[in-house]
């Protein structure tokens, strides 16, 4: 809610820390059950606790390795539709059919609003 840059540099897997690091993509849900994602401060973001990637460890955010979220941030444009999937990337890549589709699958869709 009061996100601000600190300039602090944390190594991967900094013990006892789980700050939002590297990049933030702020999400806005498209389905009714996810419509309040923007107001709830739900993000795709980097984490210093990379060893826990893949395990539930937040209040709804999608946490990524810093190197991965930098790549995603550089590829996803403002207002892009992102579909969040509970599947390995290799399993969903064949579903990508247009440049406007950044990630595809079944669990839920969100927009990355301008000003991410």
N, CA, C and O of each residue as an XYZ file, in Angstrom:
464
protein
N       0.818     -1.186      0.000
C       0.000      0.000      0.000
C       0.863      1.251      0.000
O       0.480      2.283     -0.550
N       2.005      1.151      0.608
C       2.938      2.268      0.564
C       4.237      1.758     -0.035
O       5.298      1.865      0.579
N       4.150      1.204     -1.233
C       5.317      0.632     -1.891
C       6.280      1.747     -2.257
O       5.889      2.756     -2.844
N       7.524      1.554     -1.910
C       8.540      2.538     -2.247
C       9.863      1.823     -2.460
O      10.134      0.790     -1.847
N      10.661      2.375     -3.316
C      11.987      1.809     -3.566
C      12.886      2.120     -2.383
O      12.885      3.228     -1.846
N      13.650      1.116     -1.994
C      14.570      1.331     -0.877
C      16.023      1.318     -1.328
O      16.893      1.844     -0.634
N      16.294      0.720     -2.485
C      17.664      0.590     -2.941
C      18.410     -0.540     -2.262
O      19.574     -0.800     -2.571
N      17.744     -1.210     -1.340
C      18.362     -2.319     -0.618
C      18.622     -3.478     -1.577
O      17.773     -3.795     -2.410
N      19.781     -4.106     -1.464
C      20.122     -5.262     -2.290
C      20.113     -6.491     -1.399
O      20.873     -6.583     -0.435
N      19.244     -7.433     -1.734
C      19.127     -8.673     -0.967
C      19.569     -9.841     -1.826
O      19.216     -9.910     -3.003
N      20.337    -10.761     -1.257
C      20.700    -11.958     -2.018
C      19.505    -12.900     -2.090
O      18.600    -12.814     -1.261
N      19.491    -13.808     -3.083
C      18.429    -14.815     -3.104
C      18.401    -15.578     -1.787
O      19.446    -15.853     -1.197
N      17.228    -15.909     -1.343
C      17.010    -16.700     -0.134
C      17.505    -16.015      1.127
O      18.055    -16.665      2.015
N      17.311    -14.700      1.210
C      17.647    -13.962      2.423
C      16.765    -14.483      3.557
O      15.540    -14.401      3.467
N      17.365    -15.015      4.616
C      16.569    -15.633      5.683
C      15.648    -14.646      6.386
O      16.049    -13.534      6.731
N      14.400    -15.077      6.590
C      13.450    -14.285      7.348
C      12.918    -13.061      6.637
O      12.255    -12.227      7.253
N      13.193    -12.940      5.363
C      12.765    -11.764      4.602
C      11.904    -12.212      3.433
O      12.198    -13.234      2.813
N      10.875    -11.489      3.127
C      10.120    -11.729      1.900
C       9.614    -10.412      1.341
O       8.409    -10.217      1.181
N      10.541     -9.507      1.046
C      10.113     -8.247      0.453
C       9.758     -8.451     -1.018
O      10.129     -9.457     -1.624
N       9.053     -7.508     -1.569
C       8.789     -7.503     -3.001
C      10.029     -6.913     -3.649
O      10.406     -5.780     -3.350
N      10.665     -7.667     -4.530
C      11.917     -7.209     -5.129
C      11.853     -7.263     -6.651
O      10.976     -7.909     -7.226
N      12.760     -6.600     -7.269
C      13.058     -6.617     -8.689
C      12.043     -5.870     -9.542
O      12.349     -4.788    -10.043
N      10.842     -6.415     -9.723
C       9.792     -5.799    -10.540
C       8.433     -6.127     -9.938
O       8.281     -7.122     -9.229
N       7.442     -5.279    -10.229
C       6.052     -5.522     -9.829
C       5.176     -5.362    -11.066
O       5.284     -4.370    -11.787
N       4.317     -6.332    -11.307
C       3.240     -6.199    -12.282
C       1.963     -6.234    -11.461
O       1.607     -7.264    -10.889
N       1.284     -5.109    -11.408
C       0.086     -4.963    -10.571
C      -1.110     -5.453    -11.366
O      -1.327     -5.012    -12.494
N      -1.883     -6.352    -10.797
C      -2.934     -7.054    -11.529
C      -4.324     -6.503    -11.262
O      -4.618     -6.009    -10.173
N      -5.169     -6.597    -12.274
C      -6.588     -6.249    -12.162
C      -7.359     -7.446    -12.709
O      -7.239     -7.769    -13.891
N      -8.148     -8.108    -11.863
C      -8.865     -9.311    -12.272
C      -9.976     -9.023    -13.255
O     -10.623     -7.979    -13.186
N     -10.200     -9.958    -14.180
C     -11.267     -9.820    -15.165
C     -12.536    -10.549    -14.746
O     -13.640    -10.082    -15.027
N     -12.387    -11.700    -14.072
C     -13.561    -12.430    -13.609
C     -14.073    -11.801    -12.314
O     -13.318    -11.172    -11.574
N     -15.361    -11.981    -12.056
C     -15.985    -11.372    -10.874
C     -15.252    -11.732     -9.590
O     -15.065    -10.873     -8.728
N     -14.833    -12.986     -9.447
C     -14.176    -13.412     -8.208
C     -12.777    -12.810     -8.051
O     -12.211    -12.855     -6.959
N     -12.213    -12.252     -9.119
C     -10.880    -11.650     -9.060
C     -10.898    -10.149     -9.319
O      -9.838     -9.530     -9.417
N     -12.069     -9.560     -9.429
C     -12.191     -8.156     -9.817
C     -11.516     -7.203     -8.841
O     -11.144     -6.094     -9.224
N     -11.352     -7.609     -7.601
C     -10.756     -6.714     -6.603
C      -9.252     -6.912     -6.440
O      -8.677     -6.403     -5.479
N      -8.601     -7.633     -7.344
C      -7.163     -7.892     -7.231
C      -6.358     -6.592     -7.186
O      -5.397     -6.489     -6.423
N      -6.734     -5.611     -7.983
C      -6.003     -4.341     -8.020
C      -6.080     -3.633     -6.673
O      -5.064     -3.172     -6.152
N      -7.268     -3.548     -6.117
C      -7.463     -2.892     -4.826
C      -6.864     -3.653     -3.659
O      -6.590     -3.068     -2.611
N      -6.657     -4.958     -3.830
C      -6.048     -5.780     -2.782
C      -4.530     -5.828     -2.913
O      -3.864     -6.522     -2.145
N      -3.974     -5.095     -3.882
C      -2.525     -5.057     -4.092
C      -1.980     -6.443     -4.412
O      -1.005     -6.893     -3.810
N      -2.619     -7.110     -5.361
C      -2.159     -8.420     -5.815
C      -1.223     -8.193     -7.000
O      -1.589     -7.532     -7.972
N      -0.015     -8.745     -6.910
C       1.028     -8.521     -7.908
C       1.589     -9.837     -8.428
O       1.403    -10.904     -7.842
N       2.279     -9.712     -9.550
C       3.317    -10.671     -9.928
C       4.596     -9.929     -9.580
O       4.807     -8.811    -10.050
N       5.444    -10.525     -8.772
C       6.645     -9.802     -8.340
C       7.788    -10.748     -8.021
O       7.595    -11.950     -7.833
N       8.989    -10.173     -7.965
C      10.157    -10.931     -7.558
C      10.172    -11.107     -6.052
O       9.562    -10.335     -5.312
N      10.884    -12.141     -5.613
C      11.018    -12.395     -4.179
C      12.469    -12.726     -3.853
O      13.178    -13.327     -4.660
N      12.895    -12.330     -2.674
C      14.232    -12.692     -2.204
C      14.258    -14.127     -1.685
O      15.335    -14.707     -1.540
N      13.100    -14.706     -1.403
C      13.033    -16.085     -0.898
C      12.744    -17.048     -2.042
O      11.692    -17.685     -2.092
N      13.703    -17.136     -2.958
C      13.513    -17.940     -4.157
C      13.376    -19.431     -3.868
O      12.768    -20.154     -4.657
N      13.918    -19.893     -2.778
C      13.824    -21.330     -2.467
C      12.382    -21.763     -2.212
O      12.071    -22.952     -2.296
N      11.505    -20.819     -1.904
C      10.114    -21.177     -1.627
C       9.199    -20.965     -2.839
O       7.979    -21.065     -2.711
N       9.767    -20.677     -4.002
C       8.959    -20.540     -5.219
C       8.206    -21.847     -5.448
O       8.776    -22.933     -5.336
N       6.936    -21.729     -5.765
C       6.106    -22.912     -5.996
C       5.316    -23.341     -4.781
O       4.437    -24.197     -4.879
N       5.618    -22.758     -3.639
C       4.889    -23.048     -2.401
C       4.041    -21.829     -2.040
O       4.483    -20.698     -2.239
N       2.837    -22.034     -1.514
C       2.036    -20.879     -1.087
C       2.771    -20.107      0.012
O       3.110    -20.672      1.052
N       3.012    -18.825     -0.221
C       3.758    -18.045      0.768
C       3.392    -16.566      0.716
O       4.172    -15.719      1.150
N       2.215    -16.250      0.189
C       1.819    -14.845      0.124
C       0.315    -14.748      0.322
O      -0.355    -15.745      0.591
N      -0.197    -13.556      0.189
C      -1.638    -13.326      0.351
C      -2.332    -13.203     -1.001
O      -3.300    -12.455     -1.138
N      -1.846    -13.927     -1.987
C      -2.468    -13.938     -3.302
C      -1.543    -13.549     -4.435
O      -1.889    -13.731     -5.602
N      -0.378    -13.020     -4.117
C       0.565    -12.635     -5.159
C       1.183    -13.860     -5.822
O       1.161    -14.967     -5.283
N       1.727    -13.627     -6.995
C       2.513    -14.645     -7.683
C       3.956    -14.203     -7.560
O       4.355    -13.172     -8.100
N       4.731    -14.996     -6.842
C       6.132    -14.665     -6.595
C       6.998    -15.396     -7.611
O       6.758    -16.565     -7.914
N       7.998    -14.710     -8.133
C       8.879    -15.290     -9.137
C      10.331    -15.031     -8.771
O      10.639    -14.129     -7.992
N      11.227    -15.843     -9.351
C      12.656    -15.566     -9.227
C      12.921    -14.210     -9.888
O      12.271    -13.856    -10.872
N      13.865    -13.466     -9.352
C      14.147    -12.128     -9.877
C      14.462    -12.154    -11.366
O      13.945    -11.327    -12.117
N      15.299    -13.085    -11.805
C      15.656    -13.137    -13.229
C      14.432    -13.419    -14.095
O      14.329    -12.892    -15.202
N      13.508    -14.240    -13.610
C      12.303    -14.569    -14.379
C      11.333    -13.394    -14.448
O      10.761    -13.129    -15.505
N      11.141    -12.686    -13.336
C      10.185    -11.573    -13.354
C      10.728    -10.404    -14.179
O       9.945     -9.646    -14.751
N      12.039    -10.243    -14.250
C      12.616     -9.213    -15.124
C      12.285     -9.534    -16.579
O      11.880     -8.650    -17.333
N      12.456    -10.802    -16.978
C      12.127    -11.200    -18.351
C      10.644    -10.988    -18.639
O      10.283    -10.465    -19.693
N       9.788    -11.393    -17.707
C       8.348    -11.222    -17.895
C       7.999     -9.742    -18.017
O       7.253     -9.351    -18.915
N       8.528     -8.930    -17.132
C       8.261     -7.486    -17.128
C       8.641     -6.856    -18.472
O       7.924     -6.000    -18.991
N       9.769     -7.288    -19.023
C      10.236     -6.734    -20.290
C       9.401     -7.194    -21.480
O       9.443     -6.564    -22.537
N       8.652     -8.266    -21.332
C       7.848     -8.818    -22.434
C       6.383     -8.414    -22.388
O       5.734     -8.342    -23.432
N       5.855     -8.152    -21.213
C       4.423     -7.879    -21.065
C       4.194     -6.372    -21.130
O       4.752     -5.617    -20.333
N       3.378     -5.942    -22.074
C       3.095     -4.523    -22.225
C       1.988     -4.059    -21.295
O       1.281     -4.876    -20.704
N       1.840     -2.753    -21.166
C       0.776     -2.177    -20.341
C      -0.577     -2.639    -20.861
O      -0.824     -2.615    -22.067
N      -1.434     -3.052    -19.970
C      -2.769     -3.493    -20.343
C      -2.835     -4.881    -20.938
O      -3.905     -5.309    -21.370
N      -1.722     -5.600    -20.973
C      -1.709     -6.949    -21.550
C      -2.567     -7.891    -20.722
O      -2.630     -7.775    -19.498
N      -3.219     -8.812    -21.390
C      -3.983     -9.835    -20.684
C      -3.014    -10.962    -20.323
O      -2.246    -11.436    -21.160
N      -3.068    -11.370    -19.076
C      -2.236    -12.457    -18.571
C      -3.170    -13.488    -17.964
O      -3.985    -13.161    -17.101
N      -3.057    -14.731    -18.410
C      -3.852    -15.800    -17.820
C      -2.947    -16.603    -16.913
O      -1.880    -17.053    -17.332
N      -3.364    -16.785    -15.680
C      -2.552    -17.469    -14.681
C      -2.943    -18.935    -14.659
O      -4.122    -19.276    -14.564
N      -1.936    -19.799    -14.749
C      -2.194    -21.234    -14.848
C      -1.493    -21.993    -13.747
O      -0.405    -21.616    -13.312
N      -2.107    -23.040    -13.308
C      -1.490    -23.954    -12.357
C      -0.953    -25.137    -13.156
O      -1.435    -26.263    -13.029
N       0.055    -24.859    -13.982
C       0.637    -25.874    -14.860
C       2.053    -25.450    -15.215
O       2.360    -24.258    -15.207
N       2.925    -26.412    -15.527
C       4.274    -26.062    -15.972
C       4.216    -25.284    -17.288
O       3.349    -25.533    -18.125
N       5.130    -24.356    -17.462
C       5.160    -23.534    -18.661
C       5.220    -24.387    -19.928
O       4.531    -24.090    -20.903
N       6.034    -25.437    -19.923
C       6.160    -26.293    -21.105
C       4.817    -26.894    -21.516
O       4.592    -27.152    -22.699
N       3.938    -27.114    -20.564
C       2.636    -27.711    -20.874
C       1.689    -26.717    -21.531
O       0.760    -27.125    -22.228
N       1.906    -25.427    -21.323
C       0.967    -24.447    -21.867
C       1.512    -23.674    -23.053
O       0.744    -22.988    -23.728
N       2.810    -23.757    -23.335
C       3.372    -23.012    -24.463
C       2.670    -23.305    -25.786
O       2.460    -22.373    -26.562
N       2.294    -24.552    -26.086
C       1.597    -24.792    -27.354
C       0.286    -24.021    -27.468
O      -0.194    -23.802    -28.580
N      -0.297    -23.608    -26.364
C      -1.570    -22.885    -26.389
C      -1.402    -21.426    -26.805
O      -2.385    -20.755    -27.119
N      -0.177    -20.936    -26.810
C       0.044    -19.537    -27.190
C      -0.201    -19.388    -28.685
O       0.496    -20.003    -29.492
N      -1.168    -18.591    -29.052
C      -1.527    -18.508    -30.464
C      -1.368    -17.121    -31.068
O      -1.286    -16.999    -32.290
N      -1.323    -16.069    -30.251
C      -1.193    -14.718    -30.789
C      -0.190    -13.932    -29.958
O       0.023    -14.256    -28.790
N       0.430    -12.906    -30.536
C       1.363    -12.087    -29.759
C       0.700    -11.412    -28.565
O       1.377    -11.114    -27.581
N      -0.598    -11.164    -28.625
C      -1.284    -10.502    -27.516
C      -1.469    -11.423    -26.325
O      -1.708    -10.958    -25.210
N      -1.362    -12.726    -26.550
C      -1.508    -13.685    -25.456
C      -0.129    -13.898    -24.859
O       0.752    -14.459    -25.510
N       0.063    -13.457    -23.629
C       1.375    -13.557    -23.002
C       1.562    -14.882    -22.283
O       2.624    -15.496    -22.385
N       0.577    -15.316    -21.580
C       0.625    -16.584    -20.860
C      -0.776    -17.146    -20.958
O      -1.750    -16.404    -20.828
N      -0.897    -18.449    -21.184
C      -2.244    -19.003    -21.353
C      -2.441    -20.222    -20.482
O      -1.505    -20.989    -20.258
N      -3.638    -20.403    -19.996
C      -4.072    -21.613    -19.305
C      -5.452    -21.427    -18.751
O      -6.293    -20.797    -19.393
N      -5.722    -21.971    -17.539
C      -7.116    -22.055    -17.139
C      -7.508    -21.438    -15.816
O      -8.706    -21.263    -15.593
N      -6.622    -21.102    -14.941
C      -7.005    -20.758    -13.574
C      -7.649    -19.385    -13.417
O      -8.503    -19.234    -12.542
N      -7.299    -18.392    -14.198
C      -7.898    -17.072    -14.053
C      -7.201    -16.054    -14.919
O      -6.024    -16.214    -15.242
N      -7.906    -15.014    -15.300
C      -7.331    -13.991    -16.171
C      -7.258    -12.658    -15.446
O      -8.130    -12.315    -14.647
N      -6.209    -11.922    -15.739
C      -6.025    -10.603    -15.144
C      -5.469     -9.668    -16.202
O      -4.855    -10.127    -17.166
N      -5.668     -8.385    -16.046
C      -5.020     -7.383    -16.881
C      -3.911     -6.743    -16.072
O      -4.043     -6.557    -14.863
N      -2.816     -6.404    -16.740
C      -1.765     -5.619    -16.118
C      -2.096     -4.174    -16.460
O      -1.874     -3.748    -17.594
N      -2.625     -3.402    -15.499
C      -3.068     -2.043    -15.800
C      -1.907     -1.100    -16.088
O      -0.786     -1.345    -15.641
N      -2.164     -0.024    -16.830
C      -1.117      0.969    -17.055
C      -0.559      1.464    -15.724
O      -1.279      1.563    -14.731
N       0.724      1.769    -15.723
C       1.364      2.264    -14.511
C       1.827      1.160    -13.608
O       2.023      1.368    -12.410
N       2.008     -0.034    -14.179
C       2.405     -1.196    -13.384
C       3.536     -0.829    -12.516
O       4.030     -1.664    -11.759
